[in-house]
């Protein structure tokens, strides 16, 4: 017979690991499914300077490893597996994973959101070395430097405007003739003296692999094929994130962009009614902040609600 767990946590980033620490300390022996990207986006981040308690900063992978050790110390179990399907209509809930089937009395969804990338080998090679998908995380490192943002929507404009606090010049690159951004965001970007907008332009390559840091961008004009080089020290992706929640469609409410809709921070709903025993935390339900510390905070909330739910139901 398939073992029934008290709680299963989907995801091993800041939200999932914080939930694991709290549920493990409560004696629930949580099982953490580490997912496709163990450690989440922090696992590909270099220096984290804004997580409280680390005055000199800490490497992203080290922070994740410390949290995992802390959760393990209290009895959390980890499995290198990902979720294939889930049945929330049954109780205990039924999970089919890459490692087999699991039944669980409660479920914490901390599966995160994956940044959209251009998919260039040079871009992937320089993530954390000048290539970033988070302006609020990494903008500080580019004080006084020239950088570029790729994208044409509000996310790109917000990133560009935020980065002007640090960079001397921010060039926004968009592949189309017109921007998708709202009128007010586009006007703000156009009015800023340190923002330059370039349309009909794509990035063919990120330069600097040999130096292990971004040295510039190889660009191409899509209207005439003309090539050029933009000397920048950083490249920020402003083309959005993809929440890892598709497997829950039809069982819990998702918003128009696929993020899990929650009430009171972490309570999931189906057709507007709370789903008992299923909680969501971190970037899979947070489209606004997407910070390590806010993810950790929501992971704590989800764990406390899980503990309360199981206690109320005699577990």
C-alpha positions in Angstrom: 0.0 0.0 0.0 1.1 3.6 -0.7 2.3 5.3 2.4 0.3 8.3 3.6 2.3 11.3 4.7 1.2 14.1 7.0 2.5 16.7 4.6 4.3 16.9 1.3 6.1 20.1 0.1 6.5 20.7 -3.6 9.7 22.7 -4.2 13.0 23.3 -2.5 13.6 27.0 -2.9 13.3 29.5 0.0 9.6 29.0 0.4 9.7 25.2 0.4 12.7 25.0 2.6 11.2 27.4 5.2 8.0 25.4 5.2 10.1 22.3 5.6 11.9 23.7 8.6 8.7 24.7 10.4 6.7 21.5 9.6 9.7 19.4 10.6 10.1 21.2 13.9 6.4 20.5 14.5 7.0 16.8 14.2 5.2 16.4 10.8 8.2 14.7 9.1 7.6 16.5 5.8 8.6 15.0 2.5 10.1 17.6 0.1 10.0 17.0 -3.6 12.9 19.0 -4.9 11.5 19.4 -8.4 13.1 20.2 -11.8 15.2 23.0 -10.4 16.4 21.9 -6.9 17.0 25.0 -4.8 14.9 27.3 -7.0 16.2 30.5 -8.6 18.6 31.1 -5.7 20.6 28.1 -6.8 21.7 30.1 -9.9 22.3 33.3 -8.0 25.7 34.4 -6.9 25.9 36.9 -4.1 22.8 37.5 -2.0 23.2 40.8 0.0 19.7 41.5 1.1 18.8 38.4 3.1 18.7 39.4 6.8 21.3 38.0 9.0 24.2 37.9 6.5 25.9 41.4 6.8 28.6 40.5 4.3 26.2 38.6 2.0 26.0 34.9 1.1 26.2 32.9 -2.1 22.8 31.8 -3.2 23.6 28.1 -3.4 25.2 28.2 0.1 22.1 29.9 1.6 19.9 27.1 0.0 22.2 24.4 1.3 22.2 25.9 4.9 18.4 25.9 4.9 18.3 22.4 3.6 20.6 21.2 6.4 18.5 23.0 8.9 15.3 21.3 7.7 17.1 17.9 7.6 18.3 18.4 11.2 14.6 18.6 12.3 13.5 15.5 10.4 12.5 16.7 6.9 13.1 14.2 4.1 14.1 15.1 0.6 13.4 13.3 -2.6 14.9 14.3 -6.0 11.6 14.0 -7.9 9.0 16.2 -9.5 5.3 16.1 -9.7 3.6 14.5 -12.7 0.0 14.8 -11.7 -2.2 15.4 -8.6 -5.7 14.5 -7.5 -7.0 17.0 -5.0 -10.6 15.6 -5.1 -9.5 12.6 -3.1 -8.4 12.8 0.5 -5.7 12.0 1.3 -4.5 13.8 -1.8 -2.9 11.5 -4.4 0.4 12.5 -6.0 2.0 10.8 -8.9 5.7 11.7 -9.1 8.7 10.7 -11.1 9.7 8.5 -8.2 6.3 6.8 -7.6 2.9 7.5 -6.0 2.4 9.3 -2.7 -0.7 10.0 -0.5 -0.7 13.0 1.7 -3.1 14.6 4.2 -1.9 18.1 3.4 0.1 19.7 0.6 2.3 22.8 0.4 2.8 24.1 -3.1 6.1 26.0 -3.3 7.0 25.1 -6.9 8.1 28.6 -7.8 8.2 30.5 -11.1 10.8 30.1 -13.8 12.2 33.2 -15.4 11.8 33.3 -19.2 15.2 33.4 -20.9 16.3 34.1 -24.5 17.7 30.6 -24.7 21.1 31.6 -26.0 24.1 29.4 -24.9 26.1 32.5 -24.1 23.3 33.9 -22.0 22.9 30.7 -20.0 26.7 30.5 -19.5 26.8 34.0 -17.9 23.8 33.8 -15.6 25.0 35.2 -12.3 28.0 36.8 -14.0 26.3 39.8 -15.5 23.1 38.1 -16.8 20.1 38.3 -14.4 16.3 38.1 -14.4 15.9 40.2 -11.2 16.7 43.9 -11.1 15.9 44.3 -7.4 18.2 41.4 -6.6 21.2 42.4 -8.7 20.9 46.0 -9.8 23.1 47.2 -6.9 26.1 45.5 -8.5 26.0 47.7 -11.6 26.4 51.1 -10.0 27.8 53.6 -12.5 27.8 51.1 -15.4 25.9 50.8 -18.7 23.5 47.8 -18.9 20.7 46.5 -21.1 17.1 45.2 -20.5 15.4 42.9 -22.9 11.6 43.1 -23.2 8.7 45.3 -24.3 6.1 45.1 -21.6 5.5 46.7 -18.2 8.0 44.2 -16.6 10.8 45.5 -18.8 9.9 49.2 -18.2 9.7 48.6 -14.4 13.1 46.8 -14.5 14.7 49.6 -16.6 13.4 52.4 -14.4 14.5 50.6 -11.2 18.0 50.1 -12.7 18.4 53.8 -13.3 19.0 54.1 -9.6 22.3 52.4 -10.1 23.3 52.3 -13.8 24.6 55.3 -15.7 22.6 54.2 -18.8 19.9 51.6 -19.4 19.2 50.5 -23.0 15.8 48.7 -23.4 15.9 46.2 -26.4 12.6 45.1 -28.0 12.2 42.8 -30.9 9.1 44.4 -32.3 8.3 47.9 -33.7 6.0 48.9 -30.8 6.1 48.2 -27.1 3.4 46.2 -25.3 3.9 48.3 -22.1 1.1 50.4 -20.8 1.0 54.0 -21.9 2.0 55.4 -18.5 5.0 53.0 -18.0 6.2 53.7 -21.5 6.0 57.4 -21.0 7.9 57.2 -17.8 10.7 55.2 -19.5 10.8 57.6 -22.5 11.0 60.6 -20.2 13.9 59.3 -18.2 17.3 60.8 -19.4 19.2 57.6 -18.6 16.9 55.2 -20.5 17.3 54.5 -24.2 14.7 52.5 -26.1 15.6 50.4 -29.2 13.0 48.6 -31.2 13.3 45.9 -33.9 16.4 44.6 -32.1 17.3 41.2 -30.9 20.2 39.8 -29.0 22.2 37.2 -31.0 24.9 36.6 -28.4 26.1 37.8 -25.0 29.8 38.6 -25.2 32.3 37.9 -22.4 32.3 34.1 -21.9 36.1 33.9 -21.9 36.3 36.6 -19.2 33.4 35.1 -17.3 31.6 38.4 -17.2 29.3 40.3 -19.6 31.3 42.5 -21.9 28.7 43.5 -24.4 25.8 42.2 -26.6 25.9 41.2 -30.3 22.7 42.8 -31.7 20.7 42.4 -34.9 18.2 44.7 -36.5 15.3 42.5 -37.5 14.2 44.9 -40.3 17.4 44.9 -42.3 19.7 42.3 -40.7 22.3 44.9 -39.7 24.6 43.7 -36.9 26.0 45.8 -34.1 27.7 45.5 -30.7 26.3 47.2 -27.6 29.0 47.5 -24.9 27.3 46.8 -21.6 28.3 45.2 -18.3 25.0 43.6 -17.6 22.0 42.1 -19.3 18.6 41.9 -17.5 15.7 39.8 -18.8 12.4 41.6 -18.5 10.2 39.1 -20.4 8.4 37.7 -17.5 8.2 34.6 -15.4 6.3 31.3 -15.9 4.7 30.0 -12.6 5.1 26.3 -12.2 1.4 25.6 -11.5 0.0 24.1 -14.7 -0.6 20.7 -13.1 -3.2 22.3 -10.8 -5.3 23.8 -13.5 -9.0 22.9 -12.9 -8.4 21.9 -9.3 -7.3 25.1 -7.7 -7.8 28.7 -9.0 -5.1 30.2 -11.1 -5.0 33.8 -12.3 -4.9 34.9 -16.0 -1.1 34.4 -16.0 -1.1 31.0 -14.3 -0.2 32.1 -10.8 -2.0 30.3 -8.0 -4.7 32.5 -6.5 -4.6 32.7 -2.7 -6.7 34.1 0.1 -5.2 35.3 3.3 -1.7 34.9 1.9 -1.5 31.1 1.5 -5.0 29.6 1.3 -5.7 28.1 -2.1 -9.2 28.2 -3.6 -11.3 26.3 -6.2 -14.1 28.3 -7.7 -13.6 30.9 -5.0 -14.0 28.4 -2.1 -11.0 27.5 0.1 -9.4 24.1 -0.6 -8.8 22.5 2.9 -5.3 21.3 3.4 -3.7 22.8 0.3 -1.5 25.9 0.7 0.6 27.8 -1.7 3.7 30.0 -1.0 6.6 31.7 -2.7 6.8 32.7 -6.3 4.2 30.3 -7.6 1.6 32.7 -6.0 3.6 35.9 -5.7 3.8 37.9 -9.0 4.6 41.2 -7.2 7.6 40.8 -4.9 9.5 37.6 -5.8 12.2 38.0 -3.2 13.9 35.3 -1.1 12.8 36.8 2.1 9.1 37.2 1.1 9.2 33.6 -0.2 10.6 32.4 3.1 7.9 34.4 5.0 5.1 32.8 3.0 6.6 29.4 3.5 6.4 30.0 7.2 2.8 31.0 6.9 1.9 27.9 4.9 3.7 25.6 7.4 1.8 27.1 10.4 -1.5 26.7 8.6 -0.7 23.1 7.7 0.2 22.3 11.3 -3.1 23.9 12.4 -5.1 22.0 9.8 -3.7 18.6 10.7 -4.2 19.3 14.4 -7.8 20.2 13.8 -8.3 16.9 11.9 -6.7 14.7 14.6 -3.3 14.3 13.1 
